[in-house]
């Protein structure tokens, strides 16, 4: 990762909830560098959301070490970590408290001591970025689930964190809106030289936006690496109860014909054309 700064370092982390015998995370290690999106995938109950909460300092691991921007998460308060980490929970209602979208964003800025003209400038910036202008005076709890997610994200982006932790951020959004939101996240971390860690069930979004992927199964990392490599290892995904996007699955079925690894339908079409063209040239 030459030229990129290490922002997140998770080493051999174990976590279980107090009073329970089962480990939710077992020996998990993860790294995230500036400028990249890391996707965490796995079936329900694999430990994905728990890992995000550990990174945000909301949960403290029993074993292992977690550092975010050089801060030892086990020793720091969650309120301290929140100054440079933005967490979008799976349920947006858990993060909405104000009576209007405007007040919601302003609350986050007051937490950092940002007020006056600077606060108004940041508010306008994120509202325009996420298309929330018409909802400024609306109670965010009256919005659709997808728009509530946008409000939560706007509140976080206004605070300009270096690390974004996103737990199913596109739930409730259509395909177009999902692409816009994730493109916004990508542009944001590029601009601030930050990173994003994304938990999602939509592997098409993973293929389109993630630089690297970590696969969790029963709290254990069973696969980790560049997105193309991880998503095209269909056997490994299957062992974790996951199926790749249709284009990748079809390419896998055609591998004996010479079709290589792909990430989307456009790449699949190019690969098929290459193979067909090559077979004609051999005749």
C-alpha positions in Angstrom: 0.0 0.0 0.0 2.8 2.4 -1.0 1.8 6.0 -0.6 -1.2 5.3 1.5 -1.5 5.7 5.2 -2.7 3.0 7.5 -5.9 4.3 9.2 -7.3 1.1 10.7 -5.4 -1.8 12.3 -7.3 -4.7 13.8 -5.2 -7.5 15.2 -6.5 -10.9 16.4 -9.7 -9.4 17.9 -12.1 -11.6 20.0 -15.4 -10.3 21.2 -18.4 -11.8 23.0 -21.3 -10.1 24.8 -21.1 -10.1 28.7 -22.8 -13.1 30.2 -22.6 -15.2 27.0 -20.4 -18.1 26.2 -20.3 -17.7 22.4 -17.7 -15.6 20.7 -19.1 -13.3 18.1 -15.7 -12.4 16.7 -12.9 -14.9 16.8 -9.3 -13.8 15.9 -10.4 -11.1 13.4 -7.7 -9.0 11.7 -8.3 -6.2 9.3 -6.4 -3.2 7.8 -7.8 -0.2 6.0 -5.7 2.4 4.2 -6.4 6.0 3.2 -8.3 6.3 -0.1 -9.9 2.9 -0.1 -13.2 1.2 0.5 -13.2 -2.1 2.4 -16.3 -4.2 2.2 -17.2 -6.7 5.0 -19.5 -9.4 3.8 -21.1 -12.5 5.3 -24.4 -14.1 6.3 -26.6 -12.7 9.1 -25.0 -13.4 12.4 -21.4 -13.6 11.1 -20.2 -10.7 13.2 -20.2 -7.9 10.6 -22.2 -5.2 12.5 -20.4 -6.2 15.8 -17.0 -5.5 14.1 -18.2 -2.0 13.0 -19.3 -1.2 16.6 -15.9 -2.4 17.9 -14.2 0.0 15.4 -16.4 2.8 16.5 -15.5 2.2 20.2 -19.1 1.3 21.1 -18.0 -2.2 22.0 -14.6 -3.2 23.6 -13.0 -6.4 22.6 -11.9 -8.9 25.2 -8.8 -9.8 23.3 -6.7 -8.3 20.6 -5.8 -4.8 19.6 -7.8 -2.1 17.6 -6.2 1.1 16.5 -8.1 3.8 14.5 -6.0 6.7 13.2 -3.4 5.8 15.8 -5.9 5.7 18.8 -6.2 2.6 20.9 -10.0 2.0 20.7 -10.0 -0.1 23.9 -8.6 2.8 26.0 -10.5 5.7 24.3 -14.1 6.8 25.0 -16.6 6.4 22.2 -17.2 10.1 22.3 -13.5 10.7 21.5 -13.5 8.3 18.6 -16.7 9.9 17.2 -14.7 13.1 16.5 -12.9 11.4 13.6 -15.1 8.3 12.9 -18.6 8.4 11.4 -20.8 5.4 12.0 -24.0 4.7 10.0 -26.0 2.1 11.9 -28.3 -0.4 10.1 -31.4 1.2 11.7 -31.4 4.9 11.1 -34.0 5.6 13.7 -31.3 4.9 16.4 -29.4 7.9 15.2 -32.1 10.5 14.7 -33.0 12.8 17.6 -33.9 16.3 16.3 -37.2 17.7 15.0 -35.9 18.7 11.6 -33.2 17.7 9.2 -31.5 21.0 9.7 -31.4 20.6 13.5 -30.1 17.0 13.1 -27.1 18.2 11.1 -26.5 21.2 13.4 -26.5 18.9 16.4 -23.6 17.0 15.0 -21.7 20.2 14.3 -22.3 21.6 17.8 -20.7 18.4 19.1 -17.5 19.5 17.4 -17.9 23.1 18.4 -18.6 24.2 14.8 -21.2 27.0 14.7 -22.1 30.2 12.8 -21.1 30.7 9.2 -18.9 27.6 9.1 -21.8 25.4 10.3 -24.2 26.9 7.7 -21.6 26.3 4.9 -21.1 22.7 5.9 -24.8 22.2 6.2 -25.5 23.5 2.7 -22.7 21.5 1.3 -23.9 18.1 2.6 -27.6 18.8 1.9 -26.8 19.6 -1.7 -24.5 16.6 -2.0 -27.2 14.2 -0.9 -30.2 15.9 -2.4 -31.9 16.8 0.9 -32.7 20.5 0.2 -36.5 20.0 0.2 -36.4 18.2 3.6 -34.5 20.7 5.7 -37.6 21.6 7.8 -39.0 18.1 7.8 -38.8 15.8 10.8 -36.4 13.1 9.6 -38.4 10.4 11.3 -41.2 11.1 8.8 -39.0 10.4 5.8 -38.6 7.1 4.0 -36.0 4.7 5.3 -33.7 5.5 2.4 -33.9 9.2 3.0 -33.4 8.7 6.7 -30.1 7.0 5.9 -29.1 10.0 3.8 -29.8 12.3 6.7 -27.6 10.2 9.0 -24.9 10.2 6.4 -25.2 14.0 5.9 -24.9 14.6 9.6 -21.7 12.6 9.6 -20.2 14.1 6.5 -20.8 17.6 7.8 -18.4 16.7 10.7 -15.8 15.6 8.2 -14.6 12.3 9.7 -11.5 10.5 8.3 -13.2 7.1 8.6 -16.7 6.1 7.6 -18.3 2.9 9.0 -21.4 2.1 7.0 -23.8 -0.7 8.0 -26.1 -1.5 5.1 -26.3 2.2 4.1 -28.3 1.5 0.9 -31.2 -0.3 2.5 -34.4 1.3 1.3 -32.8 2.9 -1.7 -33.4 1.9 -5.4 -30.4 0.9 -7.6 -29.9 4.4 -8.9 -30.0 6.1 -5.5 -27.7 3.4 -4.1 -25.1 4.1 -6.8 -25.3 7.9 -6.1 -24.9 7.4 -2.3 -21.9 5.1 -2.7 -20.3 7.4 -5.3 -20.7 10.2 -2.8 -18.9 8.1 -0.2 -16.1 7.3 -2.6 -15.7 10.9 -3.7 -15.7 12.0 0.0 -13.0 9.7 1.2 -10.9 10.6 -1.8 -11.2 14.3 -1.0 -10.3 14.0 2.7 -7.8 11.2 2.2 -9.9 9.0 4.4 -11.3 5.4 4.2 -14.7 3.7 4.4 -15.6 0.3 5.7 -18.8 -1.0 4.2 -21.1 -3.8 5.5 -23.6 -4.9 2.9 -25.5 -7.8 1.5 -25.5 -6.4 -2.0 -22.5 -7.9 -3.7 -23.1 -5.9 -6.8 -22.3 -2.8 -4.8 -19.2 -4.5 -3.4 -18.1 -5.3 -7.0 -18.7 -1.7 -8.1 -17.1 0.2 -5.2 -14.9 -1.9 -2.9 -11.2 -2.0 -3.3 -10.8 -5.0 -0.9 -13.2 -7.5 0.7 -13.2 -9.3 4.0 -15.5 -12.4 4.3 -16.7 -13.2 7.8 -18.3 -16.6 8.7 -19.3 -17.4 12.2 -17.0 -14.7 13.5 -13.9 -15.9 11.6 -12.3 -14.3 8.6 -12.4 -17.0 5.9 -11.2 -14.8 3.0 -9.6 -11.4 2.5 -8.1 -9.6 -0.5 -8.7 -7.5 -3.6 -12.3 -7.4 -4.6 -11.8 -9.2 -7.9 -10.0 -12.1 -6.3 -12.4 -12.6 -3.4 -15.6 -12.3 -5.4 -14.4 -14.6 -8.1 -13.4 -17.3 -5.6 -16.9 -18.8 -5.9 -16.1 -21.9 -3.8 -14.9 -19.9 -0.9 -17.9 -17.6 -1.0 -20.2 -20.7 -1.2 -18.5 -22.1 1.9 -19.6 -18.9 3.7 -23.1 -19.2 2.5 -22.8 -16.5 -0.1 -23.4 -16.2 -3.9 -21.6 -13.8 -6.2 -23.4 -11.4 -8.5 -24.9 -13.1 -11.6 -22.1 -11.9 -14.0 -19.4 -13.3 -11.8 -21.3 -16.6 -11.3 -21.8 -17.0 -15.1 -18.1 -16.2 -15.7 -17.2 -18.9 -13.2 -19.4 -21.5 -15.0 -17.7 -20.6 -18.3 -14.1 -20.7 -16.9 -13.4 -24.0 -18.7 -14.0 -22.2 -22.0 -11.3 -19.6 -21.1 -13.5 -16.9 -19.6 -11.5 -15.1 -17.0 -12.5 -13.2 -13.7 -14.9 -10.4 -14.1 -16.7 -7.9 -11.8 -19.8 -6.9 -13.8 -21.8 -7.7 -17.0 -19.8 -5.3 -19.1 -16.6 -7.2 -18.3 -18.3 -10.5 -18.8 -19.4 -9.4 -22.3 -15.9 -8.4 -23.2 -14.5 -11.7 -21.9 -17.0 -13.7 -23.9 -16.2 -11.6 -27.0 -12.5 -12.2 -26.4 -13.0 -16.0 -26.1 -15.3 -16.2 -29.1 -13.0 -14.1 -31.2 -10.1 -16.2 -30.2 -11.9 -19.5 -31.1 -12.7 -18.1 -34.5 -9.1 -17.1 -35.1 -8.0 -20.7 -34.4 -10.3 -22.1 -37.1 
